[in-house]
Amino acid sequence: MPDELELLRRADPVPTDGAYLGDGPLDQRAERELDRLLRGPGPARRVRRSRLVWGLAASGVVLVTALTALLGGPAPQPALAAPRPLTVRAHSTPVPLTQLADLAAAAAADGSPRLRRGTHVQSWSLGMADGEQPVTLPEERVVRWRADDSHTELVVATDPRRPGRPVLTDEDGTPRAVADGHVLSRTTYPPSWSDAPPVAPPPHTPAALRAYLAETAGAGSPGTAGLLDAVAQLLDHWTLGARESAALARVLADAGGLRPVGQVTDRLGRPGQAYVYTRDGGRRMLVLDVRTGAVLGLETTFPHDDPRYGVRAGDVMEYRAWMR
C-alpha cells in the first residue's frame, strides 16, 4: 500500500500550473484532493512532532548543524529564510475596528457562511539559538470532523512562498530537510466531544463570545493580548461562520488596544485590514477581511534587536494564516 506521501503526490493538490501557486490558498480541487486523502484508507498513526520555540537554544544549534550535514555545506537560503513581515500598503486608508465590526454585522445578516468544526491553517514558527542564524519551520494543518464526532488531522511540511523547494522540519525530533508536501502526520481520532471552550461550539453574540474567549484564556477579564491568544486557539478548532466572525470583530473592537494601520496583502495573497497591538514582549498584527470581519492571519514580530539570537526588530517570530 502506498504511503501517505505517495498518495499526496498522486493527488497533486498544488499542480505547477495551479492558479494559486505560491501566493494563495488551495483551490476547490485541491481541497477535494486533501479531503479524499483524509477519508481514504490507511493506518491511523501519530508521529511525535516537537516544535522549536523561544528559549530552546540547544535544539536550534542541532537543527542548523543537522541541516548543513544533510544538504552538504551551508544551508540554502530558502530553507532558512523567515517570512518577511507584512507590509502595510502605502497611502491605504485604515478602517477603524468599530467600523469594520459594523460592516461584518451587515454582511452576516443572512447567516452565510455557517460555522464549521475543523480548521485549515498554514503556520510558521521561528527557532533561535545563541550565535546561530534563526530558522523557520513551516507547516500546513487540515482538521476535518465526521458525522460520528471522530476527526482526522493531516499535517504537511510546505511553504507556499517557495513551492517545490525543500522544507525544514523536526519530524520525530530529528531535524532534517524534506521535500515540499512531505506528510508529517496523518492521524485519525475516535469520536469525542466537550462542552468547554475552545472545543465547544462558539456562540455568535458578542457578549456570549466574550465570555467564551475569557474561559478559553483562563482569565475572568483578559486583556487584548489574552484575547488574541484565545482567538488563535478558537481558530485552531473552528472555522467561523459569518455571525461568529461579526461577533468576534465586535469583541475585539470593544477590547481596545488594536490600532488600525491600513491595508495589507497576506501571505496567501488575500487583501485585508491590519490592526496592530504592541507591548514590550512583541508586536502583533491581526489581519481581518474588511467585508466579513473574518480573521485571515495573526503575525507576531520582535519589537527590538536581539543580537544573542540573531534577530532584528521587525523579524517575524510566528505567523498563522487561517483558511476556509
Contacts in CASP RR format, 6 or more apart in sequence:
PFRMAT RR
TARGET T0000
AUTHOR 0000-0000-0000
METHOD contacts of the structure
MODEL  1
MPDELELLRRADPVPTDGAYLGDGPLDQRAERELDRLLRGPGPARRVRRS
RLVWGLAASGVVLVTALTALLGGPAPQPALAAPRPLTVRAHSTPVPLTQL
ADLAAAAAADGSPRLRRGTHVQSWSLGMADGEQPVTLPEERVVRWRADDS
HTELVVATDPRRPGRPVLTDEDGTPRAVADGHVLSRTTYPPSWSDAPPVA
PPPHTPAALRAYLAETAGAGSPGTAGLLDAVAQLLDHWTLGARESAALAR
VLADAGGLRPVGQVTDRLGRPGQAYVYTRDGGRRMLVLDVRTGAVLGLET
TFPHDDPRYGVRAGDVMEYRAWMR
1 41 0 8 1.000
1 42 0 8 1.000
2 10 0 8 1.000
3 183 0 8 1.000
4 37 0 8 1.000
4 183 0 8 1.000
4 186 0 8 1.000
5 179 0 8 1.000
5 181 0 8 1.000
5 182 0 8 1.000
5 183 0 8 1.000
7 37 0 8 1.000
8 37 0 8 1.000
8 156 0 8 1.000
8 181 0 8 1.000
8 183 0 8 1.000
11 33 0 8 1.000
11 34 0 8 1.000
11 36 0 8 1.000
11 37 0 8 1.000
12 33 0 8 1.000
13 26 0 8 1.000
13 29 0 8 1.000
13 30 0 8 1.000
13 31 0 8 1.000
13 33 0 8 1.000
13 34 0 8 1.000
14 20 0 8 1.000
14 21 0 8 1.000
14 26 0 8 1.000
14 30 0 8 1.000
14 163 0 8 1.000
18 27 0 8 1.000
19 27 0 8 1.000
20 26 0 8 1.000
20 27 0 8 1.000
20 30 0 8 1.000
20 160 0 8 1.000
20 268 0 8 1.000
21 163 0 8 1.000
22 160 0 8 1.000
22 161 0 8 1.000
22 162 0 8 1.000
22 163 0 8 1.000
23 160 0 8 1.000
23 161 0 8 1.000
23 267 0 8 1.000
23 268 0 8 1.000
23 269 0 8 1.000
24 160 0 8 1.000
24 268 0 8 1.000
24 269 0 8 1.000
24 270 0 8 1.000
25 120 0 8 1.000
25 268 0 8 1.000
25 270 0 8 1.000
25 323 0 8 1.000
25 324 0 8 1.000
26 34 0 8 1.000
26 120 0 8 1.000
26 323 0 8 1.000
34 142 0 8 1.000
34 154 0 8 1.000
35 144 0 8 1.000
37 154 0 8 1.000
37 186 0 8 1.000
38 142 0 8 1.000
38 144 0 8 1.000
38 152 0 8 1.000
38 154 0 8 1.000
38 186 0 8 1.000
39 152 0 8 1.000
42 186 0 8 1.000
44 187 0 8 1.000
44 188 0 8 1.000
45 185 0 8 1.000
45 186 0 8 1.000
45 187 0 8 1.000
46 185 0 8 1.000
46 187 0 8 1.000
47 171 0 8 1.000
47 172 0 8 1.000
47 184 0 8 1.000
47 185 0 8 1.000
48 172 0 8 1.000
48 173 0 8 1.000
49 155 0 8 1.000
49 170 0 8 1.000
49 171 0 8 1.000
49 172 0 8 1.000
49 173 0 8 1.000
49 184 0 8 1.000
49 185 0 8 1.000
50 59 0 8 1.000
50 170 0 8 1.000
50 173 0 8 1.000
51 125 0 8 1.000
51 137 0 8 1.000
51 170 0 8 1.000
52 59 0 8 1.000
52 60 0 8 1.000
52 63 0 8 1.000
52 125 0 8 1.000
52 126 0 8 1.000
52 127 0 8 1.000
52 128 0 8 1.000
52 135 0 8 1.000
52 137 0 8 1.000
52 170 0 8 1.000
53 125 0 8 1.000
53 127 0 8 1.000
54 127 0 8 1.000
54 128 0 8 1.000
54 317 0 8 1.000
55 128 0 8 1.000
56 127 0 8 1.000
56 129 0 8 1.000
57 128 0 8 1.000
57 129 0 8 1.000
57 130 0 8 1.000
58 129 0 8 1.000
59 127 0 8 1.000
59 129 0 8 1.000
59 170 0 8 1.000
59 175 0 8 1.000
60 127 0 8 1.000
60 128 0 8 1.000
60 129 0 8 1.000
60 132 0 8 1.000
60 135 0 8 1.000
60 175 0 8 1.000
61 129 0 8 1.000
61 130 0 8 1.000
61 132 0 8 1.000
62 175 0 8 1.000
63 127 0 8 1.000
63 129 0 8 1.000
63 135 0 8 1.000
63 168 0 8 1.000
63 170 0 8 1.000
63 175 0 8 1.000
64 75 0 8 1.000
64 80 0 8 1.000
64 129 0 8 1.000
64 132 0 8 1.000
64 133 0 8 1.000
64 135 0 8 1.000
66 174 0 8 1.000
66 175 0 8 1.000
66 176 0 8 1.000
67 75 0 8 1.000
67 79 0 8 1.000
67 80 0 8 1.000
67 135 0 8 1.000
67 168 0 8 1.000
67 175 0 8 1.000
67 176 0 8 1.000
67 177 0 8 1.000
68 74 0 8 1.000
68 75 0 8 1.000
70 176 0 8 1.000
70 177 0 8 1.000
71 79 0 8 1.000
71 166 0 8 1.000
71 177 0 8 1.000
75 177 0 8 1.000
76 166 0 8 1.000
78 159 0 8 1.000
78 162 0 8 1.000
78 165 0 8 1.000
78 166 0 8 1.000
79 135 0 8 1.000
79 165 0 8 1.000
79 166 0 8 1.000
79 167 0 8 1.000
79 168 0 8 1.000
79 177 0 8 1.000
80 133 0 8 1.000
80 134 0 8 1.000
80 135 0 8 1.000
80 136 0 8 1.000
80 168 0 8 1.000
81 136 0 8 1.000
82 124 0 8 1.000
82 126 0 8 1.000
82 134 0 8 1.000
82 135 0 8 1.000
82 136 0 8 1.000
82 315 0 8 1.000
82 316 0 8 1.000
83 124 0 8 1.000
83 136 0 8 1.000
83 161 0 8 1.000
83 267 0 8 1.000
83 316 0 8 1.000
83 319 0 8 1.000
84 316 0 8 1.000
85 299 0 8 1.000
85 301 0 8 1.000
85 314 0 8 1.000
85 315 0 8 1.000
85 316 0 8 1.000
86 264 0 8 1.000
86 265 0 8 1.000
86 266 0 8 1.000
86 267 0 8 1.000
86 274 0 8 1.000
86 285 0 8 1.000
86 287 0 8 1.000
86 299 0 8 1.000
87 264 0 8 1.000
88 261 0 8 1.000
88 262 0 8 1.000
88 263 0 8 1.000
88 264 0 8 1.000
88 274 0 8 1.000
89 262 0 8 1.000
89 263 0 8 1.000
89 264 0 8 1.000
89 265 0 8 1.000
92 262 0 8 1.000
92 263 0 8 1.000
93 262 0 8 1.000
93 263 0 8 1.000
94 260 0 8 1.000
94 261 0 8 1.000
94 262 0 8 1.000
94 273 0 8 1.000
95 260 0 8 1.000
95 262 0 8 1.000
95 273 0 8 1.000
95 290 0 8 1.000
96 260 0 8 1.000
97 249 0 8 1.000
97 252 0 8 1.000
97 253 0 8 1.000
97 256 0 8 1.000
97 258 0 8 1.000
97 260 0 8 1.000
97 275 0 8 1.000
98 253 0 8 1.000
100 249 0 8 1.000
100 253 0 8 1.000
100 273 0 8 1.000
100 288 0 8 1.000
100 290 0 8 1.000
100 293 0 8 1.000
101 246 0 8 1.000
101 249 0 8 1.000
101 250 0 8 1.000
101 252 0 8 1.000
101 253 0 8 1.000
101 293 0 8 1.000
103 290 0 8 1.000
103 291 0 8 1.000
103 293 0 8 1.000
104 242 0 8 1.000
104 245 0 8 1.000
104 246 0 8 1.000
104 249 0 8 1.000
104 250 0 8 1.000
104 291 0 8 1.000
104 292 0 8 1.000
104 293 0 8 1.000
104 294 0 8 1.000
105 246 0 8 1.000
105 249 0 8 1.000
105 250 0 8 1.000
107 242 0 8 1.000
107 246 0 8 1.000
107 291 0 8 1.000
107 292 0 8 1.000
107 293 0 8 1.000
108 241 0 8 1.000
108 242 0 8 1.000
108 243 0 8 1.000
108 245 0 8 1.000
108 246 0 8 1.000
108 292 0 8 1.000
110 242 0 8 1.000
111 241 0 8 1.000
111 242 0 8 1.000
111 243 0 8 1.000
112 242 0 8 1.000
113 241 0 8 1.000
113 242 0 8 1.000
113 324 0 8 1.000
114 241 0 8 1.000
114 242 0 8 1.000
115 201 0 8 1.000
115 202 0 8 1.000
115 204 0 8 1.000
115 238 0 8 1.000
115 239 0 8 1.000
115 240 0 8 1.000
115 241 0 8 1.000
115 243 0 8 1.000
115 244 0 8 1.000
116 238 0 8 1.000
116 239 0 8 1.000
116 241 0 8 1.000
116 324 0 8 1.000
117 145 0 8 1.000
117 151 0 8 1.000
117 201 0 8 1.000
117 237 0 8 1.000
117 238 0 8 1.000
117 239 0 8 1.000
118 143 0 8 1.000
118 144 0 8 1.000
118 145 0 8 1.000
118 151 0 8 1.000
118 237 0 8 1.000
118 238 0 8 1.000
118 239 0 8 1.000
119 141 0 8 1.000
119 142 0 8 1.000
119 143 0 8 1.000
119 235 0 8 1.000
119 236 0 8 1.000
119 237 0 8 1.000
119 238 0 8 1.000
119 239 0 8 1.000
119 322 0 8 1.000
120 140 0 8 1.000
120 141 0 8 1.000
120 142 0 8 1.000
120 143 0 8 1.000
120 239 0 8 1.000
120 322 0 8 1.000
120 323 0 8 1.000
120 324 0 8 1.000
121 140 0 8 1.000
121 141 0 8 1.000
121 235 0 8 1.000
121 236 0 8 1.000
121 320 0 8 1.000
121 321 0 8 1.000
121 322 0 8 1.000
121 323 0 8 1.000
122 138 0 8 1.000
122 139 0 8 1.000
122 140 0 8 1.000
122 158 0 8 1.000
122 160 0 8 1.000
122 267 0 8 1.000
122 268 0 8 1.000
122 320 0 8 1.000
122 321 0 8 1.000
122 323 0 8 1.000
123 138 0 8 1.000
123 139 0 8 1.000
123 140 0 8 1.000
123 141 0 8 1.000
123 318 0 8 1.000
123 319 0 8 1.000
123 320 0 8 1.000
123 321 0 8 1.000
124 136 0 8 1.000
124 137 0 8 1.000
124 138 0 8 1.000
124 159 0 8 1.000
124 316 0 8 1.000
124 318 0 8 1.000
124 319 0 8 1.000
124 320 0 8 1.000
125 136 0 8 1.000
125 137 0 8 1.000
125 318 0 8 1.000
126 134 0 8 1.000
126 135 0 8 1.000
126 136 0 8 1.000
126 137 0 8 1.000
126 311 0 8 1.000
126 315 0 8 1.000
126 316 0 8 1.000
126 317 0 8 1.000
126 318 0 8 1.000
127 134 0 8 1.000
127 135 0 8 1.000
127 136 0 8 1.000
127 137 0 8 1.000
128 134 0 8 1.000
128 309 0 8 1.000
128 310 0 8 1.000
128 311 0 8 1.000
129 309 0 8 1.000
130 308 0 8 1.000
130 309 0 8 1.000
131 308 0 8 1.000
131 309 0 8 1.000
131 310 0 8 1.000
132 309 0 8 1.000
132 310 0 8 1.000
133 310 0 8 1.000
134 309 0 8 1.000
134 310 0 8 1.000
134 311 0 8 1.000
134 315 0 8 1.000
135 168 0 8 1.000
136 168 0 8 1.000
136 316 0 8 1.000
137 168 0 8 1.000
137 169 0 8 1.000
137 170 0 8 1.000
138 157 0 8 1.000
138 158 0 8 1.000
138 159 0 8 1.000
138 167 0 8 1.000
138 168 0 8 1.000
139 155 0 8 1.000
139 156 0 8 1.000
139 157 0 8 1.000
139 158 0 8 1.000
139 169 0 8 1.000
139 184 0 8 1.000
140 155 0 8 1.000
140 156 0 8 1.000
140 158 0 8 1.000
141 153 0 8 1.000
141 154 0 8 1.000
141 155 0 8 1.000
141 156 0 8 1.000
142 153 0 8 1.000
142 154 0 8 1.000
142 156 0 8 1.000
143 151 0 8 1.000
143 152 0 8 1.000
143 153 0 8 1.000
143 154 0 8 1.000
143 237 0 8 1.000
144 151 0 8 1.000
144 152 0 8 1.000
145 151 0 8 1.000
146 152 0 8 1.000
148 191 0 8 1.000
149 191 0 8 1.000
149 192 0 8 1.000
149 193 0 8 1.000
150 188 0 8 1.000
150 189 0 8 1.000
150 190 0 8 1.000
150 191 0 8 1.000
150 192 0 8 1.000
151 188 0 8 1.000
151 189 0 8 1.000
152 186 0 8 1.000
152 187 0 8 1.000
152 188 0 8 1.000
152 189 0 8 1.000
153 185 0 8 1.000
153 186 0 8 1.000
153 187 0 8 1.000
153 189 0 8 1.000
154 183 0 8 1.000
154 185 0 8 1.000
154 186 0 8 1.000
155 183 0 8 1.000
155 184 0 8 1.000
155 185 0 8 1.000
155 186 0 8 1.000
156 181 0 8 1.000
156 182 0 8 1.000
156 183 0 8 1.000
156 184 0 8 1.000
157 167 0 8 1.000
157 168 0 8 1.000
157 169 0 8 1.000
157 171 0 8 1.000
157 178 0 8 1.000
157 180 0 8 1.000
157 181 0 8 1.000
157 182 0 8 1.000
157 183 0 8 1.000
157 184 0 8 1.000
158 167 0 8 1.000
158 180 0 8 1.000
158 181 0 8 1.000
158 182 0 8 1.000
159 165 0 8 1.000
159 167 0 8 1.000
159 180 0 8 1.000
160 267 0 8 1.000
160 268 0 8 1.000
161 267 0 8 1.000
162 180 0 8 1.000
163 180 0 8 1.000
164 179 0 8 1.000
164 180 0 8 1.000
165 180 0 8 1.000
166 177 0 8 1.000
166 178 0 8 1.000
166 179 0 8 1.000
166 180 0 8 1.000
167 177 0 8 1.000
167 178 0 8 1.000
167 179 0 8 1.000
167 180 0 8 1.000
167 181 0 8 1.000
167 182 0 8 1.000
168 175 0 8 1.000
168 176 0 8 1.000
168 177 0 8 1.000
168 178 0 8 1.000
169 175 0 8 1.000
169 176 0 8 1.000
169 177 0 8 1.000
169 178 0 8 1.000
169 182 0 8 1.000
169 184 0 8 1.000
170 176 0 8 1.000
171 178 0 8 1.000
171 182 0 8 1.000
171 184 0 8 1.000
193 199 0 8 1.000
194 200 0 8 1.000
196 215 0 8 1.000
197 212 0 8 1.000
197 213 0 8 1.000
197 215 0 8 1.000
197 216 0 8 1.000
197 234 0 8 1.000
198 216 0 8 1.000
198 230 0 8 1.000
198 233 0 8 1.000
198 234 0 8 1.000
198 236 0 8 1.000
198 237 0 8 1.000
198 238 0 8 1.000
199 237 0 8 1.000
200 212 0 8 1.000
201 238 0 8 1.000
202 209 0 8 1.000
202 212 0 8 1.000
202 234 0 8 1.000
202 238 0 8 1.000
202 240 0 8 1.000
202 244 0 8 1.000
203 209 0 8 1.000
203 212 0 8 1.000
203 244 0 8 1.000
203 247 0 8 1.000
204 241 0 8 1.000
204 243 0 8 1.000
204 244 0 8 1.000
204 246 0 8 1.000
204 247 0 8 1.000
205 247 0 8 1.000
206 247 0 8 1.000
206 250 0 8 1.000
206 251 0 8 1.000
206 254 0 8 1.000
208 247 0 8 1.000
209 244 0 8 1.000
209 247 0 8 1.000
209 248 0 8 1.000
209 251 0 8 1.000
210 251 0 8 1.000
210 254 0 8 1.000
212 234 0 8 1.000
213 222 0 8 1.000
213 227 0 8 1.000
213 230 0 8 1.000
213 231 0 8 1.000
213 234 0 8 1.000
213 251 0 8 1.000
214 220 0 8 1.000
214 221 0 8 1.000
214 222 0 8 1.000
214 230 0 8 1.000
216 230 0 8 1.000
216 233 0 8 1.000
216 234 0 8 1.000
217 226 0 8 1.000
217 227 0 8 1.000
217 229 0 8 1.000
217 230 0 8 1.000
219 226 0 8 1.000
222 229 0 8 1.000
222 230 0 8 1.000
223 255 0 8 1.000
224 252 0 8 1.000
224 255 0 8 1.000
224 256 0 8 1.000
224 257 0 8 1.000
224 258 0 8 1.000
224 277 0 8 1.000
225 277 0 8 1.000
225 279 0 8 1.000
225 284 0 8 1.000
227 251 0 8 1.000
227 252 0 8 1.000
227 255 0 8 1.000
228 277 0 8 1.000
228 284 0 8 1.000
228 286 0 8 1.000
228 298 0 8 1.000
231 248 0 8 1.000
231 252 0 8 1.000
231 295 0 8 1.000
231 298 0 8 1.000
232 298 0 8 1.000
232 320 0 8 1.000
234 240 0 8 1.000
235 295 0 8 1.000
235 320 0 8 1.000
235 322 0 8 1.000
238 244 0 8 1.000
239 322 0 8 1.000
239 324 0 8 1.000
240 248 0 8 1.000
240 294 0 8 1.000
240 295 0 8 1.000
241 294 0 8 1.000
242 292 0 8 1.000
245 289 0 8 1.000
245 292 0 8 1.000
245 293 0 8 1.000
245 294 0 8 1.000
245 295 0 8 1.000
246 292 0 8 1.000
246 293 0 8 1.000
248 293 0 8 1.000
248 295 0 8 1.000
249 288 0 8 1.000
249 293 0 8 1.000
252 258 0 8 1.000
252 275 0 8 1.000
252 286 0 8 1.000
257 277 0 8 1.000
258 275 0 8 1.000
258 276 0 8 1.000
258 277 0 8 1.000
258 286 0 8 1.000
259 275 0 8 1.000
259 276 0 8 1.000
259 277 0 8 1.000
259 278 0 8 1.000
260 273 0 8 1.000
260 274 0 8 1.000
260 275 0 8 1.000
261 274 0 8 1.000
261 275 0 8 1.000
261 276 0 8 1.000
261 285 0 8 1.000
262 273 0 8 1.000
262 274 0 8 1.000
263 271 0 8 1.000
263 272 0 8 1.000
263 273 0 8 1.000
263 274 0 8 1.000
263 290 0 8 1.000
264 271 0 8 1.000
264 272 0 8 1.000
264 273 0 8 1.000
264 274 0 8 1.000
264 285 0 8 1.000
264 287 0 8 1.000
265 271 0 8 1.000
265 272 0 8 1.000
266 272 0 8 1.000
266 287 0 8 1.000
266 296 0 8 1.000
266 297 0 8 1.000
266 321 0 8 1.000
267 319 0 8 1.000
267 321 0 8 1.000
268 296 0 8 1.000
268 321 0 8 1.000
268 323 0 8 1.000
270 289 0 8 1.000
270 296 0 8 1.000
271 290 0 8 1.000
272 287 0 8 1.000
272 288 0 8 1.000
272 289 0 8 1.000
272 290 0 8 1.000
272 296 0 8 1.000
273 287 0 8 1.000
273 288 0 8 1.000
273 289 0 8 1.000
273 290 0 8 1.000
274 285 0 8 1.000
274 286 0 8 1.000
274 287 0 8 1.000
275 285 0 8 1.000
275 286 0 8 1.000
275 287 0 8 1.000
275 288 0 8 1.000
276 283 0 8 1.000
276 284 0 8 1.000
276 285 0 8 1.000
276 286 0 8 1.000
277 283 0 8 1.000
277 284 0 8 1.000
277 285 0 8 1.000
277 286 0 8 1.000
278 284 0 8 1.000
278 303 0 8 1.000
280 303 0 8 1.000
281 303 0 8 1.000
282 300 0 8 1.000
282 301 0 8 1.000
282 302 0 8 1.000
282 303 0 8 1.000
282 317 0 8 1.000
283 300 0 8 1.000
283 301 0 8 1.000
283 302 0 8 1.000
283 303 0 8 1.000
283 314 0 8 1.000
284 298 0 8 1.000
284 299 0 8 1.000
284 300 0 8 1.000
284 301 0 8 1.000
285 298 0 8 1.000
285 299 0 8 1.000
285 300 0 8 1.000
285 301 0 8 1.000
286 295 0 8 1.000
286 297 0 8 1.000
286 298 0 8 1.000
287 295 0 8 1.000
287 296 0 8 1.000
287 297 0 8 1.000
287 298 0 8 1.000
287 299 0 8 1.000
288 294 0 8 1.000
288 295 0 8 1.000
288 296 0 8 1.000
289 296 0 8 1.000
295 322 0 8 1.000
296 321 0 8 1.000
296 322 0 8 1.000
297 319 0 8 1.000
297 320 0 8 1.000
297 321 0 8 1.000
297 322 0 8 1.000
298 319 0 8 1.000
298 320 0 8 1.000
299 316 0 8 1.000
299 318 0 8 1.000
299 319 0 8 1.000
300 316 0 8 1.000
300 317 0 8 1.000
300 318 0 8 1.000
300 319 0 8 1.000
301 313 0 8 1.000
301 314 0 8 1.000
301 315 0 8 1.000
301 316 0 8 1.000
301 317 0 8 1.000
302 311 0 8 1.000
302 312 0 8 1.000
302 313 0 8 1.000
302 314 0 8 1.000
302 315 0 8 1.000
302 317 0 8 1.000
303 313 0 8 1.000
303 314 0 8 1.000
304 313 0 8 1.000
305 311 0 8 1.000
305 312 0 8 1.000
305 313 0 8 1.000
306 312 0 8 1.000
311 317 0 8 1.000
END
